[in-house]
């Protein structure tokens, strides 16, 4: 990861001062770097040791960072990773444009690897992610959203880049189609579990640990699984309260809604759904030979669901 961070710092270079300033601001805020780790771990697990793994690990972090810049503008977020969002610091226009810079720099980097399959995987992923963003926008303030449609957004918007990151390790190692699909399946399931826990923590966590404001999903009118389950299991009055909050993006009744999601077991149901996805990911690792990297990937499945931030 130190090698990846060195690539990130080098590739953030720009003749435009504001581009460097905002890029460094959000990259240096930290984060879990799970997607780059997936590239490195799957490459190692399958025997690839070339330098392209560092370049592609940085690429997926740039793509992820670009989505964060755009997300925070769309969601009007003010806090991420424990400090002010880039749009709060530098304005919406600058954040969107620097997000575009990171996307285009990522494509320059992936071209430099000189591997057509790499280009195919990442071009497909960025397109699906964009579709997921639009799907989520369409679903805002819709209390009648089906759970299947909610999960589709997760698989497009979040899990797709996890999937691509895991697949890239197999591509670099020239693994066969069956192994490549097993890696991709792992990434998809892990990414789904990760987002389910994120949605859970918006109603169970606290701002200091999360690094973002608790209740942001409700403010944005996002009908996530804790709310969908609570509406399904709650009384008529509770259901109506949650419906109204989703439709209006109403945070004033957050404490009442927190009580409902706890009473109905919606938080536990969401965590169980995350555990099920993490278990699917673990099962796919049986296709890989025993190694230190595979053990680390197994550990990642556990950490993805047992976390507070």
N, C-alpha and C positions, 0 to 999 in steps of 0.2 A: 504493500500500500504506500510505502514511502516512495517507491519508484513511480507509482501512479500519480502521487501528489506532485512529484517533480515534473512529470509530463503535463499535468494540469496547469501548473504555474507557467511553464514554457509556452504552452499553446494559448494561454490567455493574452499573450502579447498583442497589442494593437497600437496603431499610430494615433488612435482617437482616445484621448485621456479619459473621457467619461465612460467609454466601453470598458476599459481596464478597471476603473474605479468601481463600477457597479458589479462587474463580473467577480472581482476579487472580494467584494463585500459579501456576496451571497455564498460563494465557494468557501471562503474562509470562515463562514458561520458554522462549519462542521457538518453534522449529519451523520447518519449511520453508514453511508457508503456501501450499502448492501449490494447494489447492482454491480459496481466494479468488483466486489469480492466474489460474486458469482462467476464472472468472467475468469478471474484468476484461479478460483478453486476448481472449476470444471476443466480448465486447461491443464492444471496440475494433475487432477485425478486421471486424465486421459493421456498424460505423458507429453504434453506440449510445453516447451520451455523457451520458445523464441520471444523476441522483444515486442512482437505485435500484440501480445496479450496486455501489455501496459498501455499501449496506444488505444486499444479498444475498450479497456476498462475506463480510461479517461473519456472516451467518446460517450459511453452510456451515462456517465455522470454529467457530462455537458447537456445531453438530451434531457435528462431528468431535471437539471437546474433550469433549463429553458422553460420546461413545463411549469415549474414552480413560479418563475417570474410571471408567466402569463396567467396562471391560476390565481395568484394573489391580486392581480388587477381585476380579473373577472369577479372574484369573490369579495373584493374590497376588503381584504385582510390587512390587519395592522401589525400582527405579531407572528413571527416564525422563528423557530430554533432559539427562542428566548430573547429575541431583539426585534427592533422595528423591521418590517418588510422593506424590500427595495423600493416598492411603489410609494410607501409612506415616507421614505427618506428622499427619493429622487424624482418622484412623480410617475404617473401612469405611462405617459408617452415614452419616457426614457427606459422604463422597465420592459415594455413590450418590444422596443427596438433592440435592446441588448439581448433579450430572449431570442430574437431573430438572429442576432450575431452568433450566439452560442449554437443555435441549430446549424447555421451555415458553416461555422468552424468545425463542428462535429462531422459534417459531410466532407469537408476538405481532408480531415484526418482519416476517415474511413476509406477514402479513395487512395490515400497514400499507402495503405496496407496492400493494395493491389490484388484483392481477392473478390471475385464477382459474387460469390455466395455471401460474403460478409455484407456487401452492398445490398443484396437482395433482402437479407434478414433485417437490416436496420432501416432500409427504406420502407419496408412493409410495416415494421413496428411503429415508426413515426406517423405513418398514415393512419393506422388503427388508433393510436393514442389521440390523434386529432378528432377522429370520429367519436371516440369516447367522451372527449370534452364537450362536443356538441350534444351528444346524447344526454349527458348530465345537465347541460343547460336546459334542454327540453323538459327534463324531469323535475326541475326546480318547482317548488310550491305545489306539487301534485301529491296529495295524501292518498290517492287511489293507485299509486304505483305498485305493480306486481313485484314480488320478491325476485322472480326470474329476470325482470327488466333491470332491477337494481343490481343484480349479480352480473348482468351483461355489461353494465357501465364499469364495474370493477375490473372485469376481465379485459376490457378495451383500454381503460384509462390508466390503470395501475399494473395489473398482472402482465400486460403485454410486454413491457420493458423488462420485467423480471424474466419472462419467458425468453426474450431475445438475448439477454445477458447470459443465461445458462446455455442457450443454444450456441452462442458464439464460441464458448470454450470447446464444444464438440466440433464445430466447424474448423477451428484452428488446428485441432488434433487430427483432422481428416477421419473422424469416427464415421462408422456406417450409419445409414438412415435410422435403424432401430435405436441405436445409442443416442443419436441426435434428438430423436423424438422423446426418448426417456428424459433427457436433460431439459428439453423444452417443457414437458409435462410437469417436471419438478418445479421449474421456475413459475409456471402459470399457477400451480396450486399454492406455492409459497407466497406469491404476490397477492393472491386472493385472501389467504390467511392474514397476511400483513395488513391489508386494507380493512378487513373485518375488525381487527383489533384496534386500528386507528379510529374506526367509527364507534367502537365500544368506548374507547378512552375519552371521546368527546362528551360522554355522559358519566364517566366513572373516574377520570383522571383529575389532576389539578394543574393550573396554569404554569406553576413554577417547574414542574416535572415535564409537562408536555412541550413547553416552549411556545405554545400558542394559547389563545383564549379558549377556555372550556365553553361549550355552547355555541361555537362558531357555526357548526352545521345547522343548528336550529335557526340561527340568525339569517343564514343564507337560504333557508327554506328547503334544505336537503332531506328528503325522506329516506333515511338510512335504516338498516335492519333493526336497531333497538327500538325505533319509533314504529316501524311496520309491525313488529311482533307485539309491542305494547298495545297498539290499536286492535290487533286481532284478539288479544286476551283480555283487554280492559272492559270496564263497564261502558254503557252508552255515553254517560257524562264524560268519562275519561277519554273515550274515543273522540268525542266532539271537541274536547279541549285540545288534544294533539292535532286534530285536523285543522283547527283554526290557527294554531301556532305554525304549522307547516305552510299553510296558505298565506299567512301574513308575515312570516319570518319573525315571529314574535318571541323575544327573549324574556319578557317581563314575567312570564309564568314558568321560567326554567326550573325553579325549585319544585314546583308542583309536578312538572313533567318528569323530573328526576325521580321523584317519589313513585310515580306511576311505573316507570320503566324498571325500577327496583322491585316493586310489589308484584308485578306481573311476571317476573323472571326473564324479562327481555334481555337483560345484560348477560345472564348466564346462557341463554339460548344463542346469543351472538358469539359468545366465547366458545361454546360447543361447536358451532359452525366453523369457527376458525381452527379449532383442534382437528376437526374432520378433514379440512383442507391440508393442514400440516401433516397429517397422517398419510394422505395421498402422496404428498411430496416425498415423505420418508420411504414409502414403498417403491417409488420409481428409482431410488438410489441403489436398489438391489441389482440393477443392470450394470453398475460400475464395479471395477475391481476394488478390493479392500486397499485403503491407503489413508494417510494422514488427512488428505484433502476430503475424502469421503466422510471421515469422522467429523471434520469441521462442518460439512454440509448438514449432517445429522444434527449436530448441535445447533445449527442455525434454525432448524425446524422448531426446536424447543424454545429458543430465544424469541422467535417471531411471535409466539402467542403468550409467553410469560414475560411481559414487559409492562412498564408504566409510562413509557414515553415513545 
